[in-house]
Amino acid sequence: MMAPPTIPDYIVVHELCHFHHVDHTDAFWNEVNKILPNYRERNEWLRKNGAAMDVRRKPLIPLPAV
């Protein structure tokens, strides 16, 4: 399953907000809400569908060998 285009945006905003708030306090969610007022819908979609997403896709740019 592929995510709708709004979901990666939500994930990026969510993770960037962790630079200011390390946990999921009200202050954290208020920060997310400032950027994405409809974040709850995106969060709910991810909660319901995230486990079904296929993360085994090949990257667009090959990763260097380690």
C-alpha positions in Angstrom: 0.0 0.0 0.0 1.2 3.5 -0.8 0.4 6.4 1.4 -1.6 9.4 0.2 0.7 12.4 -0.6 -0.4 14.1 2.6 1.1 11.5 4.8 4.8 12.0 4.1 4.3 15.7 4.8 2.7 14.9 8.1 5.6 12.5 9.1 8.2 15.2 8.2 6.4 17.9 10.2 5.9 15.5 13.1 9.6 14.6 13.3 10.8 18.2 12.8 8.6 19.3 15.8 10.6 16.8 17.9 13.5 19.2 17.6 11.5 21.5 20.0 9.6 19.0 22.0 11.1 15.5 22.6 7.8 13.9 23.7 4.1 14.0 22.6 2.9 16.6 25.1 0.2 19.2 24.4 2.9 21.7 23.5 4.2 19.2 20.8 0.8 18.7 19.3 0.1 22.5 19.4 3.3 23.0 17.4 2.2 20.3 14.8 -1.2 22.0 14.6 0.3 25.4 13.8 1.8 23.9 10.6 -0.8 21.2 9.8 -4.2 22.2 11.2 -5.7 18.9 9.9 -2.9 16.7 11.4 -5.4 14.6 13.3 -6.8 13.2 10.1 -3.3 12.3 8.8 -2.3 10.8 12.2 -5.5 8.7 12.2 -4.8 7.5 8.6 -1.3 6.5 9.6 -2.5 4.7 12.8 -5.0 2.7 10.8 -2.9 2.0 7.7 0.7 2.4 8.6 1.4 -1.3 9.3 0.1 -2.2 5.8 2.5 0.1 4.0 5.2 -1.5 1.9 8.5 0.0 3.1 10.6 -2.5 1.1 10.6 -0.5 -2.1 14.0 0.2 -3.7 15.3 3.7 -3.1 15.2 6.0 -6.1 18.9 6.7 -5.6 21.0 3.7 -4.9 22.6 3.8 -1.5 26.4 3.5 -1.3 27.9 0.3 -0.1 29.1 0.3 3.5 
